[in-house]
């Protein structure tokens, strides 16, 4: 189990996370513009991050389905808001277009960057954004810009380090420390950082449990 969270999850919380993502999740729709968003009738959990940070790969690891979200080594493959759902759970998981560098025409990059910003500013049912950060690099200027945007929009977000298997444990500890220090400067940031590896599965159960806890809390309060 990777380091990163400050509290120990209970066996019940871990089991709830495992059960939630053992369900058969499926692709619902791609949203190229806000007018095509699904009805705002249930909570949404979104994944954001720089291009090629591993969002699609992490979602696939989360649900245990290799081909659910389309992953690519080419930055900028995800260019729309991709919605996923599962029967019996009134919630959506959203794979957002990557920001920052992408091998795509400038106009296309500008279009989906605007889509991301508009979505973050105005989606009332957005429960939390999991902000993916490459563990090999830590927070970069584009990440800080998105953090500022979410602070201003009062959107709750939590950092998730990806690709932790690519660095040594001592290096990971330093990146975790630096990331937590940066988050402490942001009003809307959740203070605990999750460290994950889609390759080894490290930390995936913690992310599953955190999402299940969030959804259970929202749905029970509804």
Backbone as CSV, one residue per row, in Angstrom:
resi,resn,N_x,N_y,N_z,CA_x,CA_y,CA_z,C_x,C_y,C_z
1,UNK,0.853,-1.192,0.000,0.000,0.000,0.000,0.882,1.233,0.000
2,UNK,0.667,2.153,-0.921,1.505,3.337,-1.028,1.179,4.346,0.055
3,UNK,2.174,5.143,0.404,1.958,6.223,1.349,1.211,7.349,0.672
4,UNK,0.718,8.282,1.501,0.082,9.442,0.911,-1.111,9.927,1.690
5,UNK,-1.863,9.011,2.297,-2.995,9.431,3.099,-2.588,9.474,4.548
6,UNK,-3.181,10.390,5.301,-2.803,10.572,6.678,-3.618,9.712,7.626
7,UNK,-4.759,9.194,7.201,-5.562,8.379,8.095,-5.649,6.977,7.539
8,UNK,-5.877,6.018,8.445,-6.010,4.627,8.035,-7.469,4.349,7.685
9,UNK,-7.691,3.813,6.525,-9.042,3.446,6.118,-9.457,2.169,6.836
10,UNK,-10.738,2.078,7.146,-11.242,0.884,7.799,-11.455,-0.230,6.783
11,UNK,-11.583,-1.454,7.286,-11.848,-2.589,6.409,-13.169,-2.395,5.670
12,UNK,-14.148,-1.773,6.340,-15.450,-1.535,5.724,-15.334,-0.540,4.570
13,UNK,-14.526,0.512,4.754,-14.341,1.506,3.703,-13.635,0.906,2.493
14,UNK,-12.617,0.094,2.755,-11.905,-0.561,1.655,-12.826,-1.523,0.912
15,UNK,-13.657,-2.254,1.655,-14.584,-3.197,1.022,-15.619,-2.463,0.181
16,UNK,-16.083,-1.308,0.674,-17.066,-0.525,-0.084,-16.464,-0.022,-1.383
17,UNK,-15.200,0.410,-1.339,-14.537,0.853,-2.548,-14.357,-0.272,-3.548
18,UNK,-13.961,-1.414,-3.050,-13.776,-2.574,-3.936,-15.095,-2.973,-4.586
19,UNK,-16.174,-2.970,-3.792,-17.483,-3.367,-4.316,-17.985,-2.378,-5.368
20,UNK,-17.754,-1.093,-5.128,-18.216,-0.074,-6.072,-17.589,-0.269,-7.449
21,UNK,-16.304,-0.568,-7.472,-15.614,-0.659,-8.759,-15.488,-2.088,-9.285
22,UNK,-16.053,-3.046,-8.541,-16.183,-4.395,-9.078,-17.403,-4.489,-9.995
23,UNK,-18.257,-3.488,-9.927,-19.422,-3.438,-10.813,-18.958,-3.239,-12.264
24,UNK,-19.781,-3.625,-13.234,-19.422,-3.388,-14.642,-19.700,-1.942,-15.043
25,UNK,-18.662,-1.131,-15.098,-18.802,0.259,-15.539,-18.814,0.313,-17.059
26,UNK,-19.511,1.296,-17.603,-19.606,1.427,-19.054,-19.531,2.885,-19.473
27,UNK,-19.099,3.077,-20.700,-19.043,4.412,-21.296,-20.452,4.905,-21.570
28,UNK,-20.735,6.150,-21.184,-22.049,6.731,-21.423,-22.039,7.637,-22.649
29,UNK,-21.189,8.676,-22.636,-21.160,9.615,-23.755,-19.931,10.502,-23.668
30,UNK,-19.575,11.101,-24.814,-18.555,12.133,-24.876,-19.244,13.480,-25.019
31,UNK,-18.739,14.462,-24.309,-19.353,15.790,-24.291,-18.369,16.801,-24.884
32,UNK,-18.627,17.288,-26.105,-17.719,18.251,-26.740,-17.972,19.688,-26.324
33,UNK,-19.150,19.966,-25.735,-19.505,21.318,-25.311,-20.524,21.212,-24.183
34,UNK,-20.633,22.269,-23.378,-21.452,22.203,-22.173,-22.917,21.888,-22.446
35,UNK,-23.429,22.304,-23.607,-24.844,22.053,-23.888,-25.166,20.564,-24.050
36,UNK,-24.141,19.740,-24.168,-24.354,18.299,-24.318,-24.156,17.527,-23.007
37,UNK,-23.966,18.249,-21.915,-23.790,17.588,-20.625,-25.042,16.801,-20.240
38,UNK,-24.882,15.674,-19.523,-26.063,14.980,-18.998,-26.803,15.878,-18.012
39,UNK,-28.027,15.540,-17.734,-28.791,16.288,-16.740,-28.051,16.257,-15.401
40,UNK,-28.035,17.368,-14.721,-27.304,17.475,-13.447,-28.154,16.923,-12.313
41,UNK,-28.367,15.605,-12.335,-29.267,14.976,-11.371,-28.565,13.986,-10.444
42,UNK,-27.221,13.966,-10.489,-26.468,13.036,-9.639,-25.042,13.562,-9.480
43,UNK,-24.363,13.137,-8.414,-22.990,13.622,-8.201,-22.026,13.097,-9.262
44,UNK,-20.999,13.902,-9.519,-19.965,13.536,-10.485,-18.587,13.594,-9.829
45,UNK,-17.771,12.624,-10.142,-16.373,12.570,-9.734,-15.549,12.720,-11.001
46,UNK,-14.682,13.721,-11.058,-13.928,13.977,-12.280,-12.437,13.776,-12.065
47,UNK,-11.761,13.409,-13.149,-10.314,13.240,-13.145,-9.694,14.249,-14.101
48,UNK,-8.794,15.064,-13.565,-8.130,16.098,-14.354,-6.624,15.910,-14.258
49,UNK,-5.898,16.507,-15.200,-4.440,16.426,-15.153,-3.830,16.849,-16.474
50,UNK,-2.521,17.051,-16.449,-1.816,17.426,-17.665,-1.895,16.299,-18.693
51,UNK,-1.744,16.652,-19.948,-1.744,15.653,-21.009,-0.676,14.596,-20.734
52,UNK,-1.061,13.358,-20.894,-0.172,12.204,-20.735,0.198,11.913,-19.285
53,UNK,-0.602,12.416,-18.332,-0.340,12.112,-16.926,-0.850,10.724,-16.550
54,UNK,-1.735,10.169,-17.390,-2.225,8.811,-17.140,-3.645,8.736,-16.619
55,UNK,-4.497,9.707,-16.992,-5.874,9.703,-16.504,-6.646,8.472,-16.972
56,UNK,-6.638,8.230,-18.265,-7.408,7.112,-18.808,-6.904,5.781,-18.257
57,UNK,-5.598,5.645,-18.148,-5.016,4.411,-17.622,-5.408,4.214,-16.166
58,UNK,-5.441,5.299,-15.395,-5.827,5.193,-13.985,-7.298,4.811,-13.854
59,UNK,-8.158,5.397,-14.680,-9.575,5.027,-14.630,-9.750,3.553,-14.954
60,UNK,-9.021,3.058,-15.943,-9.097,1.642,-16.280,-8.648,0.766,-15.109
61,UNK,-7.596,1.188,-14.414,-7.125,0.442,-13.236,-8.152,0.513,-12.117
62,UNK,-8.796,1.650,-11.990,-9.785,1.850,-10.944,-10.956,0.885,-11.088
63,UNK,-11.432,0.709,-12.321,-12.598,-0.145,-12.565,-12.205,-1.573,-12.926
64,UNK,-10.914,-1.824,-13.079,-10.467,-3.168,-13.439,-10.873,-3.580,-14.836
65,UNK,-11.012,-2.599,-15.740,-11.386,-2.876,-17.128,-10.372,-2.184,-18.026
66,UNK,-9.539,-2.952,-18.664,-8.405,-2.406,-19.395,-8.812,-1.425,-20.492
67,UNK,-9.915,-1.666,-21.175,-10.238,-0.842,-22.338,-11.403,0.114,-22.146
68,UNK,-11.830,0.374,-20.900,-12.988,1.246,-20.708,-12.685,2.665,-21.180
69,UNK,-11.654,3.282,-20.603,-11.227,4.614,-21.046,-10.095,4.434,-22.041
70,UNK,-10.155,5.165,-23.131,-9.145,5.021,-24.175,-7.843,5.684,-23.744
71,UNK,-6.806,4.882,-23.603,-5.502,5.391,-23.199,-4.584,5.439,-24.412
72,UNK,-3.653,6.380,-24.391,-2.727,6.544,-25.499,-1.435,7.152,-25.000
73,UNK,-0.332,6.830,-25.671,0.940,7.472,-25.363,1.046,8.855,-26.000
74,UNK,0.076,9.197,-26.832,0.079,10.500,-27.496,-0.646,11.522,-26.632
75,UNK,0.023,12.562,-26.143,-0.641,13.575,-25.330,-1.791,14.218,-26.087
76,UNK,-2.931,14.389,-25.385,-4.065,15.055,-26.000,-5.049,14.121,-26.655
77,UNK,-4.974,12.827,-26.377,-5.908,11.877,-26.990,-7.350,12.149,-26.525
78,UNK,-7.520,12.398,-25.229,-8.844,12.711,-24.711,-9.130,14.190,-24.979
79,UNK,-10.138,14.468,-25.802,-10.417,15.835,-26.205,-11.821,16.294,-25.821
80,UNK,-12.581,15.435,-25.148,-13.922,15.777,-24.706,-14.089,15.275,-23.278
81,UNK,-15.185,15.655,-22.630,-15.516,15.111,-21.318,-16.148,13.742,-21.543
82,UNK,-15.489,12.697,-21.085,-15.998,11.341,-21.273,-16.666,10.857,-19.994
83,UNK,-17.946,10.503,-20.118,-18.758,10.099,-18.965,-18.869,8.578,-18.877
84,UNK,-18.771,8.067,-17.643,-18.910,6.640,-17.378,-19.926,6.439,-16.254
85,UNK,-20.624,5.309,-16.307,-21.646,5.011,-15.305,-21.693,3.510,-15.046
86,UNK,-22.394,3.145,-13.962,-22.624,1.736,-13.672,-24.035,1.589,-13.122
87,UNK,-24.676,0.490,-13.413,-26.052,0.266,-12.984,-26.124,0.199,-11.457
88,UNK,-27.163,0.816,-10.912,-27.392,0.742,-9.479,-26.691,1.803,-8.655
89,UNK,-25.878,2.647,-9.297,-25.179,3.722,-8.589,-25.509,5.032,-9.283
90,UNK,-26.115,5.947,-8.555,-26.530,7.222,-9.136,-25.380,8.222,-9.070
91,UNK,-24.396,8.025,-9.949,-23.212,8.883,-9.996,-22.523,8.682,-11.337
92,UNK,-21.723,9.676,-11.716,-20.917,9.585,-12.927,-19.440,9.740,-12.579
93,UNK,-18.604,9.056,-13.343,-17.156,9.290,-13.352,-16.835,9.983,-14.668
94,UNK,-16.046,11.047,-14.589,-15.771,11.867,-15.768,-14.271,11.929,-16.031
95,UNK,-13.877,11.553,-17.242,-12.485,11.662,-17.701,-12.383,12.966,-18.491
96,UNK,-11.596,13.913,-17.956,-11.508,15.229,-18.569,-10.351,15.308,-19.563
97,UNK,-10.445,16.196,-20.545,-9.312,16.384,-21.466,-8.089,16.876,-20.700
98,UNK,-6.912,16.407,-21.122,-5.690,16.863,-20.496,-5.390,18.306,-20.858
99,UNK,-4.757,19.010,-19.933,-4.350,20.387,-20.212,-2.839,20.433,-20.360
100,UNK,-2.324,21.548,-20.844,-0.896,21.655,-21.073,-0.532,21.121,-22.446
101,UNK,0.664,20.580,-22.580,1.169,20.116,-23.871,0.298,19.023,-24.465
102,UNK,0.019,19.122,-25.740,-0.706,18.075,-26.461,-0.350,18.146,-27.935
103,UNK,-0.223,16.977,-28.563,0.062,16.930,-29.995,-1.250,17.035,-30.753
104,UNK,-1.738,18.258,-30.877,-3.001,18.517,-31.559,-2.966,19.955,-32.068
105,UNK,-3.811,20.271,-33.052,-3.857,21.646,-33.547,-4.181,22.638,-32.436
106,UNK,-3.600,23.826,-32.548,-3.770,24.832,-31.506,-5.240,25.139,-31.239
107,UNK,-6.040,25.228,-32.297,-7.455,25.549,-32.132,-8.175,24.474,-31.329
108,UNK,-7.811,23.210,-31.569,-8.434,22.112,-30.831,-8.051,22.163,-29.354
109,UNK,-6.775,22.436,-29.092,-6.309,22.538,-27.708,-7.036,23.672,-26.988
110,UNK,-7.179,24.809,-27.649,-7.877,25.943,-27.048,-9.339,25.596,-26.771
111,UNK,-9.959,24.846,-27.696,-11.374,24.490,-27.529,-11.575,23.619,-26.315
112,UNK,-10.752,22.557,-26.178,-11.011,21.674,-25.041,-10.465,22.246,-23.741
113,UNK,-9.509,23.171,-23.799,-9.081,23.865,-22.584,-10.214,24.741,-22.057
114,UNK,-10.921,25.418,-22.960,-12.079,26.218,-22.562,-13.176,25.331,-21.991
115,UNK,-13.381,24.165,-22.595,-14.390,23.229,-22.107,-14.091,22.825,-20.669
116,UNK,-12.827,22.502,-20.392,-12.421,22.110,-19.041,-12.697,23.240,-18.053
117,UNK,-12.286,24.446,-18.410,-12.460,25.582,-17.495,-13.936,25.872,-17.244
118,UNK,-14.745,25.849,-18.312,-16.173,26.118,-18.151,-16.845,25.040,-17.303
119,UNK,-16.453,23.803,-17.500,-17.008,22.696,-16.719,-16.666,22.866,-15.242
120,UNK,-15.418,23.171,-14.941,-14.991,23.322,-13.549,-15.692,24.497,-12.876
121,UNK,-15.921,25.555,-13.631,-16.540,26.753,-13.053,-18.033,26.562,-12.770
122,UNK,-18.701,25.749,-13.598,-20.153,25.794,-13.557,-20.906,24.512,-13.270
123,UNK,-20.238,23.415,-12.996,-20.955,22.150,-12.802,-21.326,21.971,-11.332
124,UNK,-22.573,22.220,-10.992,-23.008,22.247,-9.593,-22.943,20.876,-8.913
125,UNK,-23.026,19.799,-9.688,-23.046,18.457,-9.091,-21.648,17.838,-9.005
126,UNK,-20.632,18.624,-9.346,-19.267,18.111,-9.294,-18.849,17.967,-7.834
127,UNK,-18.707,16.730,-7.392,-18.449,16.447,-5.983,-16.983,16.651,-5.626
128,UNK,-16.103,16.146,-6.457,-14.671,16.347,-6.245,-13.922,16.091,-7.552
129,UNK,-12.852,16.828,-7.745,-11.933,16.592,-8.854,-10.684,15.937,-8.284
130,UNK,-10.302,14.827,-8.863,-9.032,14.207,-8.520,-8.004,14.712,-9.528
131,UNK,-7.096,15.510,-9.025,-6.100,16.170,-9.865,-4.864,15.290,-9.947
132,UNK,-4.634,14.706,-11.107,-3.520,13.770,-11.281,-2.228,14.521,-11.574
133,UNK,-1.184,14.135,-10.858,0.128,14.766,-10.980,1.169,13.668,-11.143
134,UNK,2.002,13.790,-12.157,3.046,12.810,-12.424,4.066,12.831,-11.279
135,UNK,4.235,11.697,-10.607,5.133,11.628,-9.455,6.581,11.907,-9.825
136,UNK,6.932,11.756,-11.094,8.313,12.005,-11.507,8.630,13.497,-11.558
137,UNK,7.598,14.333,-11.587,7.813,15.762,-11.776,7.216,16.631,-10.677
138,UNK,6.167,16.148,-9.998,5.481,16.988,-9.034,4.647,18.045,-9.722
139,UNK,4.021,18.947,-8.958,3.173,19.987,-9.560,3.964,20.906,-10.484
140,UNK,3.424,21.122,-11.684,4.016,21.997,-12.682,3.155,23.257,-12.832
141,UNK,3.667,24.311,-13.487,2.872,25.538,-13.644,1.452,25.320,-14.175
142,UNK,1.221,24.444,-15.177,-0.172,24.235,-15.605,-1.051,23.660,-14.494
143,UNK,-0.477,22.796,-13.627,-1.238,22.268,-12.494,-1.617,23.390,-11.534
144,UNK,-0.694,24.290,-11.285,-0.946,25.400,-10.367,-2.028,26.322,-10.914
145,UNK,-2.053,26.486,-12.242,-3.094,27.313,-12.854,-4.471,26.696,-12.660
146,UNK,-4.560,25.377,-12.818,-5.841,24.697,-12.634,-6.242,24.714,-11.156
147,UNK,-5.276,24.573,-10.246,-5.575,24.690,-8.823,-6.179,26.050,-8.505
148,UNK,-5.597,27.100,-9.063,-6.100,28.458,-8.839,-7.519,28.592,-9.364
149,UNK,-7.767,28.024,-10.547,-9.104,28.069,-11.129,-10.112,27.382,-10.217
150,UNK,-9.758,26.214,-9.681,-10.681,25.484,-8.813,-10.847,26.180,-7.470
151,UNK,-9.792,26.823,-6.974,-9.929,27.642,-5.766,-10.971,28.731,-5.980
152,UNK,-10.860,29.425,-7.106,-11.763,30.535,-7.404,-13.201,30.060,-7.591
153,UNK,-13.357,28.847,-8.135,-14.688,28.298,-8.374,-15.223,27.517,-7.174
154,UNK,-14.416,27.415,-6.114,-14.787,26.664,-4.902,-15.114,25.209,-5.228
155,UNK,-14.305,24.614,-6.100,-14.443,23.201,-6.460,-13.471,22.391,-5.611
156,UNK,-13.988,21.448,-4.846,-13.131,20.605,-4.025,-12.270,19.701,-4.905
157,UNK,-10.988,19.623,-4.601,-10.115,18.748,-5.382,-9.063,18.101,-4.500
158,UNK,-8.568,16.964,-4.978,-7.580,16.185,-4.242,-6.499,15.724,-5.202
159,UNK,-5.248,15.851,-4.800,-4.132,15.451,-5.657,-3.923,13.942,-5.603
160,UNK,-3.656,13.373,-6.765,-3.326,11.950,-6.893,-2.035,11.846,-7.690
161,UNK,-0.989,11.353,-7.067,0.258,11.136,-7.788,0.139,9.872,-8.626
162,UNK,0.557,9.951,-9.881,0.538,8.792,-10.768,1.966,8.336,-11.063
163,UNK,2.086,7.120,-11.579,3.364,6.570,-12.046,4.409,6.506,-10.922
164,UNK,3.938,6.194,-9.706,4.864,6.135,-8.573,5.855,4.983,-8.682
165,UNK,5.560,4.012,-9.537,6.490,2.899,-9.729,7.726,3.325,-10.526
166,UNK,7.684,4.523,-11.097,8.791,4.994,-11.937,9.900,5.689,-11.143
167,UNK,9.675,5.908,-9.832,10.689,6.586,-9.029,10.967,5.796,-7.758
168,UNK,12.072,6.113,-7.110,12.463,5.434,-5.878,11.606,5.916,-4.707
169,UNK,11.426,5.076,-3.685,10.622,5.466,-2.516,11.101,6.763,-1.865
170,UNK,12.417,6.967,-1.802,12.932,8.199,-1.203,12.536,9.420,-2.026
171,UNK,12.547,9.278,-3.358,12.127,10.370,-4.230,10.625,10.616,-4.093
172,UNK,9.863,9.534,-3.983,8.415,9.655,-3.828,8.071,10.408,-2.550
173,UNK,8.792,10.117,-1.478,8.538,10.801,-0.209,8.744,12.302,-0.344
174,UNK,9.755,12.703,-1.093,10.023,14.129,-1.293,8.931,14.785,-2.143
175,UNK,8.478,14.076,-3.174,7.419,14.616,-4.028,6.116,14.741,-3.241
176,UNK,5.829,13.749,-2.413,4.634,13.816,-1.573,4.693,15.032,-0.654
177,UNK,5.833,15.232,-0.040,6.004,16.358,0.872,5.823,17.685,0.139
178,UNK,6.435,17.807,-1.032,6.338,19.045,-1.800,4.906,19.284,-2.285
179,UNK,4.224,18.215,-2.693,2.847,18.349,-3.174,1.920,18.763,-2.042
180,UNK,2.077,18.151,-0.873,1.252,18.514,0.270,1.502,19.962,0.687
181,UNK,2.738,20.399,0.606,3.060,21.779,0.951,2.391,22.746,-0.020
182,UNK,2.373,22.391,-1.286,1.725,23.241,-2.286,0.219,23.281,-2.051
183,UNK,-0.392,22.136,-1.778,-1.835,22.084,-1.566,-2.260,22.909,-0.360
184,UNK,-1.393,22.994,0.639,-1.714,23.766,1.842,-1.927,25.241,1.532
185,UNK,-1.455,25.675,0.363,-1.609,27.077,-0.031,-2.889,27.315,-0.833
186,UNK,-3.682,26.279,-1.028,-4.871,26.394,-1.878,-6.137,26.108,-1.082
187,UNK,-7.065,27.060,-1.150,-8.248,27.012,-0.288,-9.156,25.816,-0.544
188,UNK,-9.302,25.394,-1.797,-10.259,24.335,-2.119,-9.639,22.941,-2.128
189,UNK,-8.343,22.858,-1.853,-7.642,21.575,-1.949,-7.887,20.710,-0.718
190,UNK,-8.160,19.434,-0.946,-8.215,18.453,0.129,-6.772,18.175,0.543
191,UNK,-6.461,18.154,1.833,-5.057,18.143,2.255,-4.300,16.843,2.048
192,UNK,-4.999,15.729,1.880,-4.319,14.443,1.784,-4.045,14.067,0.332
193,UNK,-2.852,13.573,0.077,-2.429,13.202,-1.275,-2.431,11.680,-1.401
194,UNK,-2.983,11.191,-2.489,-2.960,9.756,-2.776,-1.820,9.464,-3.745
195,UNK,-1.111,8.372,-3.501,-0.013,7.969,-4.384,-0.385,6.656,-5.049
196,UNK,-0.386,6.627,-6.382,-0.882,5.462,-7.101,0.066,5.028,-8.211
197,UNK,-0.111,3.787,-8.611,0.548,3.254,-9.803,-0.445,2.367,-10.532
198,UNK,-0.818,2.762,-11.733,-1.706,1.920,-12.536,-1.005,0.646,-12.968
199,UNK,0.325,0.692,-13.043,1.117,-0.455,-13.478,1.117,-1.559,-12.427
200,UNK,1.343,-1.194,-11.172,1.438,-2.191,-10.095,0.148,-2.332,-9.296
201,UNK,-0.758,-1.368,-9.437,-1.981,-1.367,-8.640,-1.819,-0.694,-7.293
202,UNK,-0.646,-0.181,-7.008,-0.403,0.460,-5.726,-1.302,1.671,-5.514
203,UNK,-1.944,1.739,-4.369,-2.778,2.871,-4.019,-4.149,2.898,-4.667
204,UNK,-4.430,1.989,-5.578,-5.723,2.004,-6.270,-6.859,1.746,-5.292
205,UNK,-6.641,0.827,-4.339,-7.703,0.512,-3.379,-8.023,1.713,-2.493
206,UNK,-7.028,2.572,-2.240,-7.274,3.770,-1.444,-8.139,4.766,-2.217
207,UNK,-7.860,4.906,-3.489,-8.654,5.788,-4.335,-10.079,5.264,-4.462
208,UNK,-10.237,3.973,-4.653,-11.571,3.372,-4.714,-12.357,3.666,-3.443
209,UNK,-11.702,3.471,-2.300,-12.377,3.675,-1.018,-12.748,5.133,-0.801
210,UNK,-11.875,6.047,-1.213,-12.161,7.472,-1.043,-13.360,7.889,-1.887
211,UNK,-13.435,7.401,-3.120,-14.576,7.730,-3.984,-15.862,7.145,-3.417
212,UNK,-15.802,5.899,-2.959,-16.990,5.269,-2.375,-17.461,6.038,-1.140
213,UNK,-16.509,6.513,-0.330,-16.860,7.278,0.865,-17.537,8.592,0.482
214,UNK,-16.995,9.273,-0.510,-17.571,10.535,-0.971,-19.003,10.346,-1.475
215,UNK,-19.190,9.327,-2.309,-20.511,9.087,-2.882,-21.512,8.673,-1.820
216,UNK,-21.086,7.819,-0.887,-21.989,7.381,0.182,-22.424,8.560,1.033
217,UNK,-21.489,9.467,1.314,-21.800,10.647,2.115,-22.793,11.543,1.400
218,UNK,-22.590,11.769,0.097,-23.500,12.638,-0.671,-24.869,11.999,-0.840
219,UNK,-24.908,10.721,-1.188,-26.169,10.075,-1.468,-27.003,9.901,-0.197
220,UNK,-26.340,9.702,0.938,-27.085,9.564,2.195,-27.645,10.893,2.663
221,UNK,-27.015,11.982,2.224,-27.479,13.310,2.614,-28.560,13.836,1.684
222,UNK,-28.737,13.155,0.546,-29.718,13.615,-0.451,-31.152,13.396,0.023
